[in-house]
Amino acid sequence: MERIIMAHGSGGRLSHQLVQEIFQKHLSNSYLNQMNDATWLPGSEKIAITTDSFVVSPLFFRGGDIGKLAVCGTINDLAVSGAQPRYLTLAVILEEGLLLADLEKIVQSIAATSQMAGVPIVCGDTKVVERGSADKIFINTTGIGALKECAVGPQYIRPGDYVLISGTIGDHGVAILADREGLEFETPVTSDCAPLNHLIDEFYMPGIHCMRDPTRGGVGTTLNELAKQGRVSIILEEEKLPLHPSVAGACGMLGLEPLYLANEGKVLVIVAPEAVDEVLTRMRNHPLGQEAAIIGRVEAADPGLVLLKTPLGGKRIVGMLEGEHLPRIC
Amino acid sequence: MERIIMAHGSGGRLSHQLVQEIFQKHLSNSYLNQMNDATWLPGSEKIAITTDSFVVSPLFFRGGDIGKLAVCGTINDLAVSGAQPRYLTLAVILEEGLLLADLEKIVQSIAATSQMAGVPIVCGDTKVVERGSADKIFINTTGIGALKECAVGPQYIRPGDYVLISGTIGDHGVAILADREGLEFETPVTSDCAPLNHLIDEFYMPGIHCMRDPTRGGVGTTLNELAKQGRVSIILEEEKLPLHPSVAGACGMLGLEPLYLANEGKVLVIVAPEAVDEVLTRMRNHPLGQEAAIIGRVEAADPGLVLLKTPLGGKRIVGMLEGEHLPRIC
């Protein structure tokens, strides 16, 4: 392969390969090798940093827009790393011809989301490129957070731990697809796009071993990363996966696997048996966690694998996302 | 005006208006209101943060490439703010079809520049968009730095201060233009793209009141910002401006004003009279400051204005850059 193809942006196997074979190869250091959603930096006050660009199409979708997404995505990467999100930077690349009214709507949405989450935008940058050299607007947000009391990460995952998700899966992916393709559902699907820092504050406690937000590549790809990094297997129960009926319908109709659909307001939590009930109760008490569920367990056998137990008792391997699935989802 | 036009990206008057009327209007807070190259954050260890996207065309030019530019640009924004650059983040947007060999060359250049400057890349992000939705590659770098011993900023500028520049002006702008238009000069112009943190370490001392790197919009626009923010006027002497002969030639031939051409490895320093000689000597002792020069002085009259004294004794006002000048210069 000698050129970038869309699948390099899927969040799946080719994305991982690109990062390994070009970026890690030349840039590898102890920070990048942490391979987490956010990187911890040394210093008297331990801080976490993360960066993310947003290229979603369409810019406005049911439940959000690229501005809301850009604020939530970076806040969530910090929050799932066990950091309290503190500051965001905002850099936009604008295409010549973008409507100023659209830009203003997006900036208003950024302001509202940043205020709701309590994380201010502290610096910014604006670039403009000729018509045809970008797709309306691309946004980068970089976030800084401060360490909370207990550390989390794939290295703390233990056999016997439970796997929780804070609500229904695949909503963002299907909402984008519906807006893009003009699909209509009886009950419309709304993107779950939301800042998770307050929800996580609510249930964060000792016994939580790892958290991740299953965005690009979905729950399936994210759990594959955790199984590999934590050297464990993860057994999911298909019937426990919380699924909005319209998402289930869309997946059946279009042949999509909900485990690979993007989420923008959900957190996966790996938690020790003694804490699982309290974490689940606290999650469900928060508006963003009402449909939280235990969806699986961690085992020692077959390290690196994610397995799905079907209602009939069968088991199948859930691999990393292959190919491109849905592009420009975030 | 209801749409984004190229001049919104010039770094000149329309860029400032866009920032004021859309971004500041909705996002204004005490951090953004610092209006500096980097923002200082509170905390036990005082840190500075800055973000910048790079959209230069062509990707490879004499003296550098988009990767080197992305590392230098953000390091320089920190260094001129009086911070010691510590960490960089790296987020790339790739266009489907980009040659992997080109990507690897860019990443190698990022690695080499980051190593030379002693500032590691600590986290990253990769997105891919369809062919025609971006121009090959866009790069965002965000940087974090730690406060050095003395504070600098436009509020410290005093009448009587001297204005220094660390070397020739307009080299980057002309190098890009030459590569883009296939112009040939007797002595080729090379971009000055370089990380300035080590140069600044060399001459940084009490008596330095303000530093800026005159990138997009050039020396003219940058000094206009300082004159307005510092409520002073700045009188430049045209014959003191260090100018590469080929840059002077290109400007004459093409009707370009060197004061508005981008620089990517130069620093403007506003310094008290008692320190000016030592700062200039130290600058000239560093390989990146050999052609440093005193180019003007600060006065109390006409606050907000930048004036250019011509060799014949005339004075003309140097305004902010109007219109788009050269697009996609950084």
Contacts between the chains, C-beta under 8 A, distances in Angstrom:
chain1	res1	chain2	res2	distance
A	1	B	100	6.9
A	2	B	99	6.3
A	2	B	100	5.6
A	2	B	101	6.9
A	3	B	96	7.8
A	3	B	97	5.3
A	3	B	98	6.4
A	3	B	99	5.8
A	3	B	100	6.4
A	4	B	94	4.9
A	4	B	95	7.0
A	4	B	96	5.8
A	4	B	97	6.4
A	4	B	98	4.3
A	4	B	99	7.9
A	4	B	100	6.7
A	4	B	103	6.9
A	4	B	128	6.0
A	5	B	96	6.1
A	5	B	128	7.7
A	6	B	96	5.5
A	6	B	128	5.8
A	6	B	130	6.7
A	8	B	94	6.9
A	8	B	126	7.3
A	8	B	128	4.9
A	9	B	94	7.2
A	9	B	126	6.9
A	9	B	127	5.5
A	9	B	128	2.7
A	9	B	129	7.4
A	15	B	126	6.6
A	18	B	126	6.3
A	19	B	124	7.6
A	19	B	126	6.4
A	22	B	100	7.1
A	22	B	103	5.9
A	22	B	104	5.4
A	22	B	107	5.4
A	23	B	90	7.9
A	23	B	107	6.0
A	23	B	124	6.0
A	23	B	126	7.2
A	25	B	107	8.0
A	26	B	104	7.5
A	26	B	107	4.9
A	26	B	108	5.4
A	26	B	110	7.4
A	26	B	111	4.2
A	27	B	90	7.5
A	27	B	107	6.8
A	27	B	110	6.9
A	27	B	111	5.3
A	27	B	114	7.4
A	27	B	121	5.0
A	27	B	124	7.5
A	29	B	120	5.1
A	29	B	121	7.4
A	29	B	122	7.7
A	31	B	87	7.4
A	31	B	120	6.0
A	31	B	121	7.6
A	31	B	122	3.7
A	31	B	123	6.9
A	32	B	121	6.6
A	32	B	122	6.6
A	32	B	123	6.8
A	32	B	124	6.9
A	38	B	123	6.9
A	39	B	122	4.7
A	39	B	123	4.2
A	41	B	86	7.9
A	41	B	87	6.1
A	41	B	122	6.6
A	41	B	144	7.6
A	43	B	45	5.9
A	44	B	44	6.0
A	44	B	45	5.4
A	45	B	43	5.9
A	45	B	44	5.4
A	45	B	45	5.6
A	47	B	47	8.0
A	49	B	87	6.8
A	49	B	89	6.2
A	49	B	122	6.2
A	49	B	123	5.8
A	49	B	142	8.0
A	49	B	144	6.9
A	50	B	89	7.6
A	50	B	123	5.8
A	51	B	89	3.8
A	51	B	90	7.2
A	51	B	91	4.7
A	51	B	123	5.7
A	51	B	124	6.7
A	51	B	125	5.2
A	51	B	140	7.1
A	51	B	142	5.9
A	52	B	91	6.7
A	52	B	125	4.9
A	53	B	91	4.6
A	53	B	92	7.7
A	53	B	93	5.4
A	53	B	125	5.6
A	53	B	127	5.0
A	53	B	140	6.3
A	54	B	127	7.8
A	55	B	93	6.1
A	55	B	127	5.0
A	55	B	129	5.2
A	55	B	133	7.7
A	57	B	133	8.0
A	86	B	41	7.9
A	87	B	31	7.4
A	87	B	41	6.1
A	87	B	49	6.8
A	89	B	49	6.2
A	89	B	50	7.6
A	89	B	51	3.8
A	89	B	142	5.3
A	90	B	23	7.9
A	90	B	27	7.5
A	90	B	51	7.2
A	91	B	51	4.7
A	91	B	52	6.7
A	91	B	53	4.6
A	91	B	140	5.2
A	91	B	142	7.6
A	92	B	53	7.7
A	93	B	53	5.4
A	93	B	55	6.1
A	93	B	93	7.7
A	93	B	138	5.8
A	94	B	4	4.8
A	94	B	8	6.9
A	94	B	9	7.2
A	95	B	4	7.0
A	96	B	3	7.8
A	96	B	4	5.8
A	96	B	5	6.1
A	96	B	6	5.5
A	97	B	3	5.3
A	97	B	4	6.4
A	98	B	3	6.4
A	98	B	4	4.3
A	99	B	2	6.3
A	99	B	3	5.8
A	99	B	4	7.9
A	100	B	1	6.9
A	100	B	2	5.6
A	100	B	3	6.4
A	100	B	4	6.7
A	100	B	22	7.1
A	101	B	2	6.9
A	103	B	4	6.9
A	103	B	22	5.9
A	104	B	22	5.4
A	104	B	26	7.6
A	107	B	22	5.4
A	107	B	23	6.0
A	107	B	25	7.9
A	107	B	26	4.9
A	107	B	27	6.8
A	108	B	26	5.4
A	110	B	26	7.4
A	110	B	27	6.9
A	111	B	26	4.2
A	111	B	27	5.3
A	114	B	27	7.4
A	120	B	29	5.1
A	120	B	31	6.0
A	121	B	27	5.0
A	121	B	29	7.3
A	121	B	31	7.6
A	121	B	32	6.6
A	122	B	29	7.7
A	122	B	31	3.7
A	122	B	32	6.6
A	122	B	39	4.7
A	122	B	41	6.6
A	122	B	49	6.2
A	123	B	31	6.9
A	123	B	32	6.8
A	123	B	38	6.9
A	123	B	39	4.2
A	123	B	49	5.8
A	123	B	50	5.7
A	123	B	51	5.7
A	124	B	19	7.6
A	124	B	23	6.0
A	124	B	27	7.5
A	124	B	32	6.9
A	124	B	51	6.7
A	125	B	51	5.2
A	125	B	52	5.0
A	125	B	53	5.7
A	125	B	140	8.0
A	126	B	8	7.4
A	126	B	9	6.9
A	126	B	15	6.6
A	126	B	18	6.4
A	126	B	19	6.4
A	126	B	23	7.3
A	127	B	9	5.5
A	127	B	53	4.9
A	127	B	54	7.8
A	127	B	55	5.0
A	128	B	4	6.0
A	128	B	5	7.7
A	128	B	6	5.8
A	128	B	8	4.9
A	128	B	9	2.7
A	128	B	327	7.4
A	129	B	9	7.4
A	129	B	55	5.2
A	129	B	135	6.3
A	129	B	138	8.0
A	129	B	327	7.8
A	129	B	328	6.4
A	130	B	6	6.7
A	130	B	327	6.8
A	130	B	328	7.4
A	132	B	132	6.8
A	133	B	55	7.7
A	133	B	57	8.0
A	133	B	134	6.9
A	133	B	135	4.0
A	134	B	133	6.9
A	134	B	134	5.5
A	134	B	135	7.1
A	134	B	138	7.5
A	135	B	129	6.3
A	135	B	133	4.0
A	135	B	134	7.1
A	138	B	93	5.8
A	138	B	134	7.5
A	138	B	138	6.8
A	140	B	51	7.0
A	140	B	53	6.4
A	140	B	91	5.2
A	140	B	125	8.0
A	140	B	140	4.0
A	140	B	142	7.7
A	142	B	49	8.0
A	142	B	51	5.9
A	142	B	89	5.3
A	142	B	91	7.6
A	142	B	140	7.7
A	142	B	142	3.8
A	144	B	41	7.6
A	144	B	49	6.8
A	144	B	144	7.4
A	327	B	128	7.3
A	327	B	129	7.8
A	327	B	130	6.8
A	328	B	129	6.4
A	328	B	130	7.4
A	328	B	133	8.0
